[in-house]
Amino acid sequence: MRRFKRVVIFTVLFFCILNNRTNAEKQEPVVKRLEGKNRIETSISVSKEAFKRAKTAIVVGYTGEVDALTGTILARKKDAPILMSHKNRLDTSLVKELKRLEAKEVFIIGGESIVEPIVEKELKNLGLAVNRIKGKTREETAINVSKESIKSDSKEAFLTLGYGVYADALAIGPIAANKNVPLLLTNKDKLKQETLDYLKSSGIKTVTIVGGENAVSKKVEKTLKSLDINVKRIEGKGREDTAIRIAEEYIKNPGKIILANGYKYADAVVGGYLGAKENSPILLNNDKALNYGNEKYIKEKGLSTTVLGGNLSIGDTVFRNIELGLGIIKEDNKEPGDGDRFFPSFETMPNSPQSLKEVMKEKLEDFEADISIVYEGRISSDEVRGIIRDIYSDGSYIGGAIKSITPGVKKVGDSSEVVLKAEYYNTKKEEAFMDTEINKILGKIIKPGMNEFQKVKAVHDHVVNNTRYSNDTIKTSHSAYAALTEGKAVCQGYALLTYRFLDALDIENHYVIGDTLGKKGWGLHAWNKVKINGKYYNIDTTKDDPIVVDGNHILSYKYFLVSDKKFSATHRPNRDIFPKATDTKYEALSNAYNPFEYKNSLYFGNTNDKDKLYSVDLDSFKVKKLSSNRAPYLVVAGNKIYFSNYSSGGHIYSSDLNGKNLKQLNKVHSTHLKLEGSYIKFFNKTIKKWDKLKIK
């Protein structure tokens, strides 16, 4: 009898446990949003969702989206959250989160230009062990993250586009993390040498390219195959479809679903480790309307869904539609014939001028010639033309790259079809070529450890020294392509090329059109506004390249990193929509004519003091007058300044770096001084020929 009782009791208990487990497995799905008032606080929100405690934390910069994406595999390896930080200070909320986690160590991903040494110091002051993973390029940083994260002999790797569009890297990140394989980056058409070296040395046998040929071209695939690497590719019709295919291929039984904005990455990039930790795919969407493929996937799986970011990332309408699809809420006013559909039948259906602009820009930035967009409701031709005018002058690169747009609007039931025929100054192929060439040039002019100012200065100097103002071009002189490949352009080409260089360095800048004051009065012009260390400045590479004498470029800093107050004397933007430039820190450089940089100082003839010899320290930006001698042309070598002394017939003189110990070296009028080994090459105005002078 007792034995029978035990059996009954055990059976009842087993049934209760099984029943509870079954109920738990059949929990109703929920939709939640992880957000903060900025990207730092969003990263903290995700951290709190994923961790009660974490020994290790990973810190990336405010503009280090690509570092956060490749850092997903390290986060999974270390079981650590990814937290975003200001580049030059620790946010108090970030400090609180590190304390809540009881973290003992921090990995910073990215160089000192993304997360400055002061942040590293502040982290150490909190008693944290701090490690930094970085590289000369984002590709090398990704490799170094892989080396730190993957200790096994992995024979597989994923490869994604690492410039501009990070959607594919975002979607594949959790997969790479859980498979414990490298996530490598490339530009569209060419693998960097460091990536090739890593693939060879690590013995990778299979590489899966993520995304279509518009992201990673056949050229890259061919290069990989030449290394005897088996190449696969996973792609969809668009970034949303690619993410769904990744989910279907690699995550057969997901725990949850994560939805992120596949066009604005600030909130999305910190979610990769959450996807890896919860075995959840990351689906990609715009902020306005839920993609139909996402509709189908969410409905079929019936799983809880986490939305990354606030209403600006994933709108409330999208959030509500997910709840509708999962049956969490009911639609009260369903239209007849809707059936169970609860999303627009179009992949993207804008319903406001702003959302239409976003869709138009997306297609224009893909250099589509014939564009058709279905707009929910009515919109007039005048409104569409207004949006086009806005795109032309909103500060984006594409606004300057468009030659013309012919719009049309057709009625389609209760909706409108917006039809655009677009012409561009460059082809898509030429844009891709520029990507490759710009990366090559940046590899030469950008040195490890450079700060933002130094990078912007290097770009400014390269554009000015390698471009000449001219309409006489094969390609239209209004294009960045002509400026890059022919070394000739008008102001539009200068400004667009400057934009492309800065954008490749992840430095925020704007393409500005307006008027400038010239010898004949005000005329059309283009320039840039750039952000350095959180502050904005004006920069005009065209007007800093004012003269070409005897085939020689003259470098000026008159319009380099100046405030709106100073700039407004000669420049008027068409629209007052750009961030204000109030800081005057770098205006110490504005009187530097044809300067020469040596040991972190610029030496120059001061245009505001009759070209007299001056220097400026590039750390403190303190200006010193070195001599009353006029020095419009100079070079510096071996702790000596060599200059054309226009106070003494233009003859070449030398002095110490402080302007003392003046010595005359020749007795002819000498201009355009250049260093060539142990010689100074100069133009001899007396005999009108190039000449040389030997120096020590």
C-alpha atoms as one frame of an Amber mdcrd trajectory, in Angstrom:
protein
   0.000   0.000   0.000   2.781   2.391   0.900   4.538   1.482  -2.312   1.335
   2.248  -4.262   1.047   5.609  -2.494   4.622   6.474  -3.412   3.930   5.660
  -7.050   0.784   7.804  -7.037   2.563  10.703  -5.353   5.530  10.455  -7.756
   3.186  10.296 -10.754   1.287  13.383  -9.590   4.491  15.284  -8.929   5.935
  14.304 -12.315   2.711  15.382 -14.052   2.760  18.726 -12.188   6.397  19.348
 -13.117   5.792  18.350 -16.729   2.673  20.505 -16.848   4.579  23.503 -15.438
   7.363  22.996 -17.972   4.834  22.781 -20.786   3.162  25.984 -19.607   6.538
  27.701 -19.429   7.374  26.619 -22.945   4.028  27.956 -24.153   4.451  31.383
 -22.602   2.732  34.114 -24.545   5.157  36.187 -26.644   5.893  39.743 -25.592
   7.360  42.695 -27.448   9.764  44.902 -25.531  11.866  47.913 -26.395  15.449
  48.476 -25.181  16.214  52.168 -25.478  17.866  55.184 -23.938  17.954  58.892
 -24.536  21.198  58.426 -26.508  23.326  55.576 -27.857  25.287  55.327 -24.595
  22.148  54.791 -22.549  20.722  52.404 -25.138  23.878  50.293 -24.793  23.366
  50.350 -21.010  19.744  49.276 -21.438  20.867  46.274 -23.504  23.547  45.484
 -20.912  20.969  45.447 -18.110  18.773  43.129 -20.160  21.629  40.673 -20.713
  23.627  40.752 -17.460  23.156  40.893 -13.720  26.911  40.778 -13.251  29.816
  40.694 -15.706  33.497  40.415 -14.911  34.430  41.944 -18.265  32.971  44.853
 -20.228  33.783  46.072 -23.729  33.877  49.797 -24.476  33.620  51.295 -27.960
  33.533  54.915 -29.091  30.439  56.983 -29.800  31.265  56.812 -33.508  32.761
  53.315 -33.339  29.820  51.437 -34.850  32.017  49.122 -36.892  34.137  48.321
 -33.801  30.997  47.371 -31.901  29.976  45.013 -34.697  33.294  43.169 -34.922
  33.484  43.226 -31.106  30.453  40.931 -30.910  32.663  37.836 -31.063  34.835
  39.146 -28.211  31.735  39.966 -26.175  30.496  36.402 -26.590  33.905  34.950
 -25.731  34.247  37.067 -22.583  30.531  36.934 -21.729  30.599  40.721 -21.662
  28.324  43.613 -22.642  29.322  46.203 -25.229  29.025  49.735 -23.875  29.369
  52.953 -25.847  31.358  55.919 -24.556  32.076  59.507 -25.463  35.464  59.692
 -27.124  37.017  62.019 -24.541  35.179  61.395 -21.263  33.317  58.756 -19.297
  29.605  59.359 -18.968  28.359  59.135 -15.361  25.707  56.631 -16.422  28.429
  54.429 -17.933  30.419  54.558 -14.696  27.303  53.491 -12.762  26.740  50.587
 -15.146  30.322  49.353 -14.757  29.870  49.452 -10.993  26.509  47.650 -11.212
  28.126  44.927 -13.274  30.998  44.708 -10.755  33.338  44.628 -13.737  37.008
  43.928 -13.138  38.419  44.490 -16.617  37.581  46.463 -19.743  38.519  45.947
 -23.374  38.523  49.135 -25.444  38.044  48.426 -29.153  39.357  51.063 -31.543
  42.184  53.556 -31.729  42.865  56.710 -29.741  40.979  58.850 -32.256  37.767
  56.928 -31.423  38.317  56.456 -27.666  40.951  58.876 -26.419  43.626  57.976
 -23.822  41.833  60.160 -21.234  38.966  57.629 -21.210  41.443  54.798 -20.700
  42.939  56.727 -17.790  39.523  57.336 -16.203  38.704  53.622 -16.478  41.974
  52.733 -14.758  41.168  55.249 -12.025  38.044  53.169 -11.335  40.339  50.261
 -10.493  39.710  48.435 -13.779  42.304  46.528 -15.760  42.192  48.088 -19.240
  43.201  46.477 -22.530  42.946  48.098 -25.940  42.451  46.283 -29.234  43.112
  48.431 -32.272  44.659  48.477 -35.716  45.885  50.924 -38.306  42.670  50.251
 -40.231  39.230  48.933 -39.320  40.166  45.732 -41.149  43.199  45.276 -38.909
  41.138  46.045 -35.811  38.684  43.299 -36.824  41.588  40.886 -37.270  43.015
  41.743 -33.860  39.595  41.256 -32.255  39.445  37.816 -33.869  42.927  36.946
 -32.597  41.917  37.890 -29.056  38.576  36.078 -29.252  39.287  32.894 -31.171
  41.892  30.610 -29.676  40.902  27.478 -31.589  42.097  26.731 -35.124  39.020
  27.941 -36.922  39.021  27.122 -40.623  36.012  29.293 -41.415  35.408  33.055
 -41.530  32.682  35.516 -42.440  33.463  38.537 -44.625  31.285  41.659 -44.846
  31.419  45.184 -46.172  33.083  47.404 -43.567  32.432  50.819 -45.065  29.256
  52.898 -45.018  26.650  50.120 -44.883  26.959  47.848 -41.823  23.659  45.989
 -42.175  25.203  42.660 -43.198  27.816  42.783 -40.425  25.027  43.503 -37.947
  22.991  40.492 -39.014  25.875  38.000 -39.133  27.570  39.116 -35.891  25.676
  36.773 -33.519  26.300  33.846 -35.871  30.059  34.475 -36.020  30.120  34.801
 -32.232  28.308  31.534 -31.567  30.281  29.643 -34.215  33.484  31.137 -32.742
  34.803  32.173 -36.155  36.355  35.461 -37.366  34.221  38.319 -38.651  36.389
  40.156 -41.174  35.839  43.411 -43.063  36.559  44.577 -46.586  35.749  47.358
 -48.973  33.682  46.530 -52.004  36.332  45.605 -54.541  39.604  44.814 -52.807
  40.816  42.954 -49.746  43.395  44.809 -47.677  46.823  43.192 -47.462  46.466
  42.649 -43.723  43.310  40.596 -44.341  45.032  38.511 -47.010  47.947  37.884
 -44.657  45.593  36.831 -41.861  43.670  34.444 -44.100  46.927  32.804 -45.184
  48.525  32.591 -41.738  45.423  31.292 -39.975  44.748  28.581 -42.531  41.184
  29.640 -43.289  39.654  27.191 -45.764  36.122  28.592 -46.174  34.952  32.203
 -46.335  31.276  33.102 -46.409  30.660  36.503 -47.982  27.640  38.194 -46.443
  25.657  40.407 -48.828  25.304  40.806 -52.564  27.785  41.958 -55.185  26.840
  45.599 -54.572  28.335  45.150 -51.110  31.257  42.776 -51.780  32.041  42.379
 -55.462  33.106  39.441 -57.596  36.652  40.849 -57.524  36.947  40.015 -53.830
  35.451  36.578 -54.439  38.006  35.968 -57.196  40.876  37.011 -54.919  39.716
  34.590 -52.228  39.466  31.729 -54.715  42.996  32.460 -55.912  44.120  31.578
 -52.365  42.443  28.145 -52.705  39.709  29.243 -50.320  36.220  27.806 -50.706
  33.908  30.806 -51.125  30.230  30.854 -50.221  27.848  33.778 -50.338  24.650
  34.417 -48.429  22.525  37.237 -49.779  18.980  38.419 -50.283  17.124  40.895
 -52.449  17.959  43.619 -49.928  19.450  44.007 -46.461  16.184  42.925 -44.816
  15.987  39.779 -46.906  19.661  38.986 -46.314  19.084  39.120 -42.550  16.113
  36.750 -42.855  18.148  34.303 -44.935  20.903  34.390 -42.315  18.328  33.604
 -39.631  16.872  30.718 -41.628  20.268  29.287 -42.502  22.022  29.477 -39.149
  19.399  29.654 -36.368  16.980  26.749 -36.697  15.415  27.114 -33.237  15.709
  30.736 -32.126  15.023  31.712 -28.533  13.704  35.157 -29.365  13.786  37.659
 -32.231  15.641  40.965 -32.233  14.525  43.774 -34.556  16.947  46.608 -35.327
  17.128  49.525 -37.745  19.159  48.397 -40.760  19.702  51.970 -41.993  20.573
  53.868 -38.810  23.075  51.839 -36.818  23.646  53.810 -33.609  21.264  51.777
 -31.428  21.535  48.537 -33.361  25.262  47.806 -33.185  25.320  46.957 -29.473
  22.728  44.222 -29.909  24.920  41.610 -31.551  26.102  40.008 -28.325  22.505
  39.890 -27.041  21.552  37.955 -30.167  24.450  35.571 -29.591  23.654  35.140
 -25.903  19.939  34.442 -26.489  20.408  32.531 -29.785  18.268  35.179 -31.460
  18.484  36.372 -35.063  18.755  40.087 -35.753  16.189  41.176 -38.324  16.607
  44.530 -40.044  13.927  47.126 -40.720  13.390  50.796 -41.416  11.829  53.053
 -38.794   8.406  53.526 -40.450   6.835  50.326 -41.772   7.441  46.680 -40.943
   9.041  44.817 -43.840   6.822  42.084 -45.298   9.541  39.433 -44.959   9.929
  40.329 -41.302   6.125  40.086 -40.953   6.157  36.536 -42.242   9.115  35.407
 -40.135   7.785  36.909 -36.894   4.339  35.467 -37.439   5.638  31.985 -38.279
   7.946  31.811 -35.263   5.512  33.431 -32.817   8.388  34.394 -30.498   8.980
  37.297 -28.139  10.617  40.162 -29.965  13.087  42.727 -28.652  13.219  46.074
 -30.434  16.531  47.917 -30.251  16.361  51.686 -29.862  13.725  54.336 -29.408
  10.975  55.604 -31.683  13.481  57.262 -34.041  15.121  53.882 -34.658  12.049
  51.652 -34.794   8.802  53.631 -34.836   5.800  52.972 -32.629   3.792  51.914
 -35.691   6.256  49.097 -36.355   6.172  48.109 -32.678   2.365  47.997 -32.697
   2.283  45.963 -35.910   4.520  43.327 -34.323   2.099  43.124 -31.390  -0.781
  42.777 -33.833   0.953  40.010 -35.738   1.728  38.078 -32.571  -1.886  38.415
 -31.423  -0.896  40.434 -28.354  -3.334  43.184 -29.324  -6.297  43.166 -31.715
  -7.034  45.517 -34.588 -10.434  47.127 -33.949 -10.948  48.748 -37.329  -9.731
  46.194 -39.831 -10.699  47.006 -43.384 -12.842  44.449 -45.298 -10.706  41.999
 -47.241  -7.649  42.522 -45.049  -7.818  38.937 -43.757  -4.921  38.332 -41.420
  -2.591  40.834 -43.092  -1.528  43.620 -40.794   1.336  45.211 -42.694   1.545
  47.273 -45.886   2.032  45.105 -48.938   4.979  47.246 -50.027   8.411  46.651
 -48.549   8.672  50.334 -47.699   5.643  52.581 -47.904   6.443  56.133 -46.806
   3.502  58.117 -45.501   5.001  61.546 -44.811   7.305  63.922 -46.720  10.126
  63.111 -44.292   9.800  59.352 -44.698   9.528  59.803 -48.478  12.758  61.776
 -48.415  14.483  58.956 -46.528  13.370  56.353 -49.075  14.312  58.629 -51.988
  17.779  59.216 -50.529  18.301  55.514 -49.962  17.628  54.804 -53.636  19.606
  57.812 -54.838  22.558  56.775 -52.687  22.441  53.455 -54.515  22.715  55.499
 -57.757  19.477  54.161 -59.209  18.492  55.886 -62.457  14.788  54.976 -62.635
  13.073  55.108 -59.264   9.487  54.234 -58.375   8.154  54.661 -54.821   4.605
  54.021 -53.631   3.503  56.691 -51.178   0.678  56.024 -48.734  -1.886  58.747
 -49.425  -1.680  61.775 -51.706   1.367  63.917 -52.388   1.689  66.673 -54.993
   4.396  67.256 -57.586   5.304  70.520 -55.853   5.853  68.669 -52.578   8.106
  66.141 -54.339  10.094  68.951 -55.965  10.472  70.531 -52.523  11.900  67.264
 -51.188  14.324  67.129 -54.111  15.482  70.692 -53.386  15.950  69.662 -49.761
  18.112  66.667 -50.751  20.272  68.878 -52.988  21.186  71.125 -50.060  20.834
  69.058 -46.864  24.594  68.560 -46.439  24.783  64.983 -47.735  27.258  63.719
 -50.321  24.513  62.506 -52.630  23.046  66.035 -52.746  26.172  67.136 -54.605
  26.600  63.944 -56.643  23.225  64.285 -58.400  23.307  66.044 -61.760  19.540
  66.243 -62.220  16.249  64.658 -61.131  13.069  64.665 -63.192  10.076  63.898
 -60.943   6.555  62.702 -61.649   3.555  61.712 -59.505   0.784  59.264 -60.460
  -2.399  58.346 -58.591  -2.645  54.651 -57.661  -5.931  54.046 -55.857  -5.717
  55.877 -52.547  -1.934  56.040 -52.829   0.543  57.872 -55.041   3.412  56.585
 -57.151   6.415  58.896 -57.096   8.550  58.371 -60.212  12.041  59.848 -60.485
  14.516  59.825 -63.348  17.952  60.644 -61.941  21.279  61.505 -63.536  24.526
  61.562 -61.571  27.932  63.155 -62.058  29.552  59.753 -61.371  28.525  56.206
 -62.136  28.137  53.602 -59.419  31.255  51.899 -60.767  33.215  55.152 -60.500
  32.016  55.596 -56.919  33.263  52.091 -56.109  36.604  52.885 -57.748  36.873
  55.992 -55.578  36.257  53.865 -52.473  39.318  51.797 -53.317  41.552  54.723
 -54.271  40.570  56.810 -51.261  41.386  53.927 -48.929  44.792  53.549 -50.594
  45.553  57.246 -50.140  44.357  57.267 -46.537  46.635  54.312 -45.877  49.544
  56.558 -46.863  48.597  59.899 -45.294  46.962  58.734 -42.053  49.438  57.539
 -39.439  48.716  55.411 -36.344  47.674  57.459 -33.312  46.583  60.520 -35.283
  43.838  62.539 -33.590  40.844  63.990 -35.451  42.517  67.351 -36.065  45.579
  65.688 -37.568  43.414  63.499 -39.806  41.372  66.459 -41.055  44.560  68.443
 -41.684  46.065  65.520 -43.623  42.949  65.342 -45.815  42.909  69.130 -46.339
  46.576  69.179 -47.318  46.230  66.225 -49.678  43.233  67.688 -51.507  44.837
  71.127 -51.830  48.249  69.799 -52.883  46.871  67.328 -55.417  44.026  69.283
 -57.023  43.996  72.293 -59.317  40.999  74.543 -59.960  39.980  73.982 -63.575
  36.991  73.381 -65.853  39.249  71.627 -68.358  38.505  68.021 -67.376  37.575
  64.801 -69.174  34.991  63.912 -66.543  32.749  66.757 -65.415  34.697  69.169
 -63.236  31.803  69.187 -60.767  32.586  65.643 -59.632  34.762  64.167 -56.899
  35.874  61.612 -59.491  37.521  64.287 -61.657  39.223  65.808 -58.614  40.565
  62.395 -57.573  41.560  60.910 -60.927  42.499  63.996 -62.954  43.639  66.305
 -60.176  41.365  69.042 -61.553  37.916  70.263 -60.529  35.800  73.249 -59.572
  34.632  73.970 -56.021  31.947  71.278 -56.088  34.513  68.609 -56.951  36.891
  69.857 -54.229  34.162  69.805 -51.562  32.755  66.418 -52.594  36.202  64.814
 -52.593  36.918  66.335 -49.183  33.603  64.883 -47.977  34.497  61.413 -49.301
  37.884  61.386 -47.551  36.453  62.535 -44.221  33.523  60.147 -44.470  35.920
  57.233 -45.065  37.598  58.233 -41.784  34.211  58.230 -39.989  34.555  61.969
 -39.354  31.224  63.770 -39.465  31.118  66.443 -42.138  28.595  68.248 -44.318
  28.645  69.302 -47.960  27.511  72.939 -47.981  26.411  75.012 -50.963  25.929
  78.756 -51.023  27.754  81.891 -52.184  31.269  83.185 -51.717  32.737  86.653
 -52.127  35.232  86.899 -54.983  36.853  89.645 -56.994  33.662  90.099 -59.041
  31.276  89.942 -56.085  29.225  87.055 -54.707  29.008  83.817 -56.689  27.966
  80.167 -56.303  30.304  78.022 -54.231  30.623  74.789 -52.245  32.588  73.908
 -49.105  32.443  71.661 -46.011  31.578  71.844 -42.364  33.401  69.292 -40.191
  33.125  68.051 -36.614  36.295  67.714 -34.506  36.168  66.713 -30.845  32.482
  67.549 -30.613  32.774  71.024 -32.169  32.052  72.196 -35.712  34.272  74.186
 -38.081  34.172  75.467 -41.656  36.695  74.259 -44.209  37.102  75.387 -47.826
  39.716  73.360 -49.695  39.024  75.263 -52.935  39.882  78.683 -51.552  42.846
  77.273 -49.630  44.285  76.339 -53.049  44.327  79.903 -54.386  47.358  80.063
 -56.661  49.305  77.831 -58.997  52.575  79.533 -59.912  55.056  77.939 -62.317
  53.147  74.666 -61.933  53.493  74.714 -58.140  50.660  74.419 -55.648  50.455
  76.968 -52.880  49.013  75.665 -49.615  46.987  78.030 -47.436  45.053  77.652
 -44.168  43.028  80.841 -44.500  39.741  78.896 -44.692  40.758  75.869 -42.601
  38.726  75.139 -39.462  37.344  78.614 -38.935  34.277  79.805 -37.053  31.027
  80.983 -38.617  31.818  84.532 -37.502  35.065  84.684 -39.461  33.742  82.602
 -42.362  30.615  84.704 -42.861  32.673  87.613 -44.187  33.240  85.642 -47.391
  30.735  82.722 -47.316  26.926  82.544 -47.160  25.250  79.090 -47.039  21.954
  78.694 -48.893  20.291  77.183 -45.824  20.708  77.839 -42.123  20.382  74.173
 -41.137  23.926  73.216 -40.229  25.436  73.004 -36.722  26.880  76.287 -35.500
  30.657  76.750 -35.599  31.604  79.003 -32.701  35.036  77.736 -31.648  38.102
  79.722 -32.771  40.836  77.363 -31.522  42.338  76.627 -34.939  42.149  80.149
 -36.373  45.752  80.589 -35.323  46.504  78.755 -38.569  44.498  81.037 -40.837
  47.405  83.395 -41.569  49.754  80.562 -42.554  50.837  80.963 -46.181  52.607
  78.001 -47.803  53.606  76.553 -44.403  56.033  73.738 -43.651  55.355  71.234
 -40.883  58.307  70.107 -38.753  58.334  68.408 -35.338  54.662  69.193 -34.663
  54.996  72.891 -35.508  54.100  74.855 -38.616  56.574  77.423 -39.932  55.200
  80.041 -42.289  55.119  83.553 -43.618  52.307  85.339 -41.785  49.956  86.915
 -44.341  48.597  89.192 -41.620  52.083  90.591 -40.934  53.637  91.111 -44.377
  54.744  87.442 -44.648  57.115  87.748 -41.679  58.482  84.494 -40.260  56.220
  82.817 -37.675  55.557  79.404 -36.168  52.567  77.779 -34.492  52.634  74.793
 -32.145  50.118  72.154 -33.346  49.275  71.007 -29.805  48.753  74.334 -28.018
  48.110  76.407 -31.198  50.223  79.188 -29.735  51.698  81.477 -32.391  55.264
  82.872 -32.177  56.898  85.566 -34.254  60.387  84.291 -35.048  61.786  87.091
 -37.206  60.885  90.386 -38.863  62.265  88.987 -42.112  59.640  88.195 -44.730
  59.466  84.468 -45.585  56.787  83.568 -48.184  58.649  80.383 -49.206  60.404
  78.078 -46.769  61.391  74.539 -45.830  62.701  73.097 -42.570  65.318  70.370
 -42.119  67.970  69.420 -39.563  66.624  71.932 -37.020  67.160  74.753 -39.519
  64.683  76.992 -41.338  65.565  77.774 -44.965  63.533  80.600 -46.478  63.337
  83.089 -49.333  64.129  86.300 -47.496  61.906  88.890 -49.152  63.391  91.486
 -46.839  66.670  90.894 -48.693  65.998  90.417 -52.410  64.365  87.000 -52.077
  67.738  85.384 -51.380  67.822  82.102 -49.449  68.720  82.463 -45.772  68.898
  79.952 -42.927  68.144  80.347 -39.233  67.677  78.235 -36.135  64.134  77.096
 -35.294  63.782  80.143 -33.041  64.647  82.521 -35.904  68.136  83.291 -34.574
  71.595  82.862 -36.198  70.585  84.218 -39.595  72.885  83.253 -42.509  72.712
  84.142 -46.211  73.150  81.121 -48.529  72.790  82.574 -52.058  72.380  85.853
 -53.882  69.595  85.177 -56.400  65.844  85.719 -56.190  64.591  82.262 -55.114
  61.011  80.998 -54.884  59.090  77.722 -54.376  61.605  76.031 -52.120  61.470
  72.220 -51.940  63.586  69.630 -50.151  65.278  67.015 -52.320  67.651  64.932
 -50.204  70.563  67.138 -49.158  69.520  69.852 -51.601  67.003  72.659 -51.703
  65.357  72.844 -55.106  64.121  76.346 -55.918  62.962  78.412 -58.867  65.682
  80.891 -59.818  63.783  84.038 -60.816  66.988  85.602 -62.158  67.546  82.986
 -64.866  63.934  81.724 -64.834  64.970  78.097 -64.312  64.948  75.537 -61.547
  68.132  75.487 -59.501  69.617  73.637 -56.502  71.430  74.593 -53.318  73.296
  72.025 -51.218  72.612  72.089 -47.481  74.078  70.141 -44.571
